[in-house]
Amino acid sequence: MPSHIQDMDDSDSDGGIGPIELPDGRLICRRHGWTVCHYCCVDFSFMDELLEDPEERLERETNELYEQLSDEARAEIDARWGPPPSTCANVQASPQANSQSNPGINARARSIDTVASSELNSFTIRRGTGRAFPTKFTPPLATSTPGELFPAGIGRQAIPPVARFIRRDDPEQALIYADGACLNNGQANPKAGWAFVFKPETNQPAGIVSARLEKKGPFGDEYNQTSNRAELRAILGALRFRHWDGEGFKTLVFATDSEYVVEGATTWARGWVRNGWKTRTGVGVKNKDLWEMLLGEVERWDYWGLKIQFWRIPRMLNVTADRAAKQAAEKEDLDGYCEIIATFSLLACHPPTVASTLRAVLPRDLGSATRPTRKTSDVIVIPPHRLLVRYSDVRYGGSKRRIPQHFTPRITLE
């Protein structure tokens, strides 16, 4: 290994997939030298934020916030204070820009370019725009079942190979069971939970991931606990769990008994986007934040070449996910939006929270493999706002040192 590259895992106890630190502080995957590697299922692009100059970060975040605003809001800001400096520079540098140009249209065009080059290339949570929609899965026979069509198989393009529900006649299609449940649904004190099953039970426990439905959504809005919201939340949990295309799949099929999710994702969402997230009667769409996030995930996966499909199945064929969702609904209340992410095999949380959240979120049926350890290979970096658990000191990079709060233990969920 070149002397100017620091190996961050001297013991190589994780099988050679630990990061390598470059002289400028950036991290790359050990095997391919990429910041974002869909083969190794890792994304080290967050280091760009950690290494970024504070003033540059403030300017970038200001521009990002500006571009997320509506045309009307941007026009009002432009009239009062003018657009952000770098936005002005971009407009002036563009040969198409002139004094008669509509700033809202220009900002939207720049926003599309930005999304294509950065946001879709990362795991940033974003609101979808309707650039891509999921479709319905059509089985070859009306009597086909998920178990028959997607039996237990081995995804050999993953590193290492993984057990998944893989289509019998197409190894590039995988299936995930998803469900949500709500105790006292529509009554006082509702408690909801969600779950998905991403791998069959082999010599290891089945890949069941579940959690309590949060009070707040991904963008900070507070919502009531309902079964519909929990069912939709399960899909989002699965979409962000792993870099699925890195396992060799081109289509990800969600098997769910929820008509709300299937019809909403494949049919109703198109009309909602056209109508500014209003129903045909002019009422605001319920669970708008999760639907927008779903479209954002579909757009991101479409950028990576992975198609998302939904298959509505009878409830009797979804008992494992249903049971796990009901068990998750019994867990402690969860305030802020949390994620279980296997991109780095870790659990992260928005916003920062205390260790008790770990006990509330971690599904007990995943077994001891979900408990964080203090090995060198189990330490990774995530942005400070995604802190979940902190250790005062761990072995890192071959030496014992105090770990700042933007470090967290890795939680293996293979």
N, C-alpha and C positions, 0 to 999 in steps of 0.2 A: 504494500500500500504506500502511495507517495507520502513523503514526510510532511507535506503541507496540509494533509487531510487527517483529521483527528477521528479515530474510531471511538464511538461513544459507547461501545459495548465490548470491553476487552475480553470478557469471558465467552462471548458468542453463544450464550446459553439459550438464546431464542431461535437457534437454527440458522443464524445469519441473515435476519431480516431487520436488525436494529439500524438506526439512522447513522449516517456519517456526517460529521460537522466540517464544513468548508471554512477556509480562513476568514471569510467575511461574516461568519456566524450562521449562515444558512444551513439547513439540513437537507440531505438527499438520501434516497433509499440505497442500501448497500449493494444490491444486485444489479441495478440498472442505471444508477446515478441520476434519477429523476426526482424533482420536488414533489410532483404528483404522479404516482405510479399505480395504474389500475391493475398491473400484474401482481404487485405485492400488497395491494389494497391499503395503501398509505397515502396521506396527504400532509405534507410538511409546509404548505404555503402559509400557514398561520405565522411562521417565523418572520415573514415579511413585515407583519404588523408589529411584532415585538422589536424588530431591529430598525423600524422606521423612525425618522426624526419626528419629535413631538409636534413641531409646527407643520411639517408636511402631512402628518397624520390628521391633524385638525383640519387642514385645508381639504384633504381628500374626503374626510367624513362629511365636511360641510357640503362639498360638491355632490357626494352620494345622496345625502339627504335632500338637497335641492332637486336632483333629478328624479327622486321618488315622488315629489309633489305633483299635484294636478297642474294642468296648463294654467288654470285660473290662479292658483296659489303662486306659481312661478311668476306670472305676469304682475301680480300685486307686489311681490318682492322686488322685481326689476324696476317697477315704477317708484318705489320708495327708496331703495338703497342700491339698486343695480344688481346684476347677477354676480355670483362669486368670481373672484379674479381669474382663476384658471379657466372658468367657463367662458369668460369674455375672450381670453387668449385663444381658446379653441375655435370660437366663432370667427374671430378676426383672421385666424390662420387658414380657415377653410375657403377655398376659391368659390364655393357656392354661396357663401354668406355675403349679405349686403344690408344696407340700412333698412330696406323694405322687408327683410326676412322676418318671419314669425318666430320669436324666441322660444315659444312653446314647442313648435314643430322641430326646430333645431335641437332643442334639449332632448326631445324624445328620440330623434335620430341618434344623437350621441349616446343616449341611454341604451339603445338597442346594441350599438357597437360595444359599449362597456359590458353589457350582459354577456354578449357572445364571447368576449375575450377574457373575462375574469370571473364573473359570478357563476356562470354555467360551468366553469372549470374548477369550481370549489364546492364545498359543502355549506356555503353560506345560506341561511334561511332567507328566502325572498318571496315576494308576492308574484304569482304568475300573471301573465298578461293575455293569455289565450293564444299564444304562438303554437301550442301543441296541446292535444287532448288525448286522453286514454280512449280505448275502444273496448267493445264487448268481445269476449272470447266465445267462439262458436265451436262446440265439440263436434267431432265427426258424426256421432250418433246422438239422438235425443236421450238415449238411455246411458250414455257414457258417464262414468263417475270419476272424480279426481283420483281416487285410489287406483283405478284401472288404467287411466290415461297417463298419470304422473306417479309411477311407483317409485320406491326408494332407489336411488342411483348414486353414482360417484361422479362428481364434477372434476375431471382430471386436468383441466386447464388452470385450476386454482393452485396456489402454492401455499401449503401442501394441498393435495386432493381433499375434497370435502364431500360429505354425504348431503344430498339434497333430494327434493321431489322433482325428478327430471322426466320430461315427456318421453314416452316409450319409443316413438318414432322420430324424435327431433331433440338431440342433445343440447340444442341452443335455447330450449324453452324450459323454464323452471316455474314451480308453483309454490305459493305461500298461502296457508290458511290464516284468516284473520277474523276477529270478532270483537264485539264490545258488549258490555252488560251494565245495567244500572239497577241497583237495589232501591226500592221506593220510587221508581221512575214516575215522574209527574206528580209526586206527593211531597210531603214535608221531609226535609233532610235526605235528599237523594244522594247516593254514593255510587259512582261509576268507576269501572275499570276496563282496561283493554288488553288484548293479547294477540300474538301471532305465532304460528308454528312454521319455522323455516327449514327444518331438517327432520328426517325420520329418526326413530329410535333404533340405533344399531347396537354396538358394544358400549355406547355411551348413552346418557339420557337424551330424550327427544329435545330438539332445539325450540324450547318454549320461552318466549320473552313476554313479560307482562308487567303492568304497572297501574297504579291508581291514576285516574284522570285528574289532571291539574285543574285548579280553580281558574288560572289564567292561561290564555293562549300564547302562541309563539310571539305575538307582537304586543303582549302586555295587557290585552283586554280581558275582562273577567266575564265568565259565562256560567250559566246554570249547568248542573250535571244531568246529562240525558243519555239514553242508550244510543241515539243517533250520533251524538257527538263522540261517544266512546268508540263506536264502530268506525267512524272516520279517522279518529286518532290512531287506531290500530294500523291502518294503512300507512299513515305518515311515519309511524314508528318503524315499520318494515322497510319503507322506501329509503330511510336514512340510516339503516342499520349497518349495511355493508356496501362496498363498491361492487355491485352485482355483476357488472359487465366484466370486471376483472376475473370473474370465475368462468368466463367463456359464454355467458348467456346473452342472447339478443332480444329475448322476450321474457317478461316477468308477469305471470298470471296470478291474480289474487282471487282466491276462492272464498266467498263470503255469502252468508244467507241474508245480507242486508240489501233490501231493495233500495233504500235511501242512498246507500253508497254507490251501488252499481248504476242506477238510473241518474243519480246526481252527477257522477263523474263522467259518464259517457253521453248523456243527453241534455240534462237540464243546465249544466255548467255553460254550454255554448250560448244559450239564451241569456243567462245571468250576466255573462261578460258583455254581450251586446247591449243589454239594458242597464249597464252601470251597476250591476249587482242588486237589481230589483227583480221581484217576481212579476208575473204578468198582471197582477193586481196592484203593482206599485209598492208592495211591501218589501222592506229590506230582507235579503237572504239570511236565514239563520245559519249560524256557524260560518259566517263569511270568512273569518280569519283562517280557518282550517281549509276551506275550499280554495282560497287564494294560495295558501301554502302548498296544497296538493298540486295545483296547476304549476306552481313554481318547480316542484320536484319532477313532474312529468316533463316539463320543458328542459330541465337539466339533464334528465336521463335520455331524452330525445337527442340532445346535443352529443351525448356519449354513445349514441347508437343503440340504446335499449328502449324497446317499446313496452308500454304498460297496458295490460288488459285486465278486465274484470269478468269473473264467472260467478253468476248467482247460483248457488247450490242449495239443496234442502238442508234444513237445520240439523237433521239427523246425521249428516255427513261432516258436520263441523263441531262435533262434541268436544274435542280436545281444546280448541281455542275458546269455545264457549265456557267450558269449565274453568280454564285459567283466567278468563276475564272476570268471571264471578268471584273467584278467589281474590283477585287483585282489587276488586271493589271493596273488600273488607279491610284493606290496609289503611294506614293512617292518612289523614288529609295531606294533600300536596298543593302548595300554593303556586310557586313559579313553574313555568314550562320546563320540563326536563327531557333529556334524551338518553337512550341507551344506544351507543354507537360502537359498532365493531370495525369501523375503518381503522382505528388504532386499538381495537378491542378494549374500549374504555367506556365508563359511564360519565357523561358530563351533564351539567345542569345550568339552566338560565333562570334567574340570576344566581349569584353566589349564595350558597346556603350552607347549613351546618351538617355535621356528620349524621344527624338523625335522619336526614333525607335519604341517605344511603340505605338505611334500614327500611325506610318506607318504600323506596323504589325498587331495590333489588329483589327479584323474585326468588323466594326460597327454594322453589322446585328446580332451580338451575344447579343446585348443589354447591359443594365447596369450591368448585372451579371459579365461581364468581367472587370469591373473597380476595381482596387485594393482598399482595405479598410485598416484601421489601427487598426483592432481588434487584440487581442492577438492571436487568432486562425488563423489569416491570415499571420503570420510570420513564415517562414521556412528558412532552411539553404541550400545553394547550393555552389559549389566550386567557388572561386573568378573569374575564367575565364569564368563563366557563368552568370556574373552579368548583369542585364538589368536595373533595377531601384533601386535607393537607397533612403531611408528616413533618415533624420538626427536623428530622435528619434521616437520610437514607444513603445507601451507597450509590454513587452516581459517577460515571466516568472513571471508575477505579479508585476513587477517594471518597472519604466520608465528609460531607459538607452540608451546611444548612440549606434546605431547599426553599426558594421563595414560593409564595402562595399560588403562582401560576403553574406549579407542577402538581401532578396528580398520579396516583398509582394506576397501573393498567389493570383492567378486569377482563380476563380471558373469557370469551363467549364463542369459542369455535363451534 
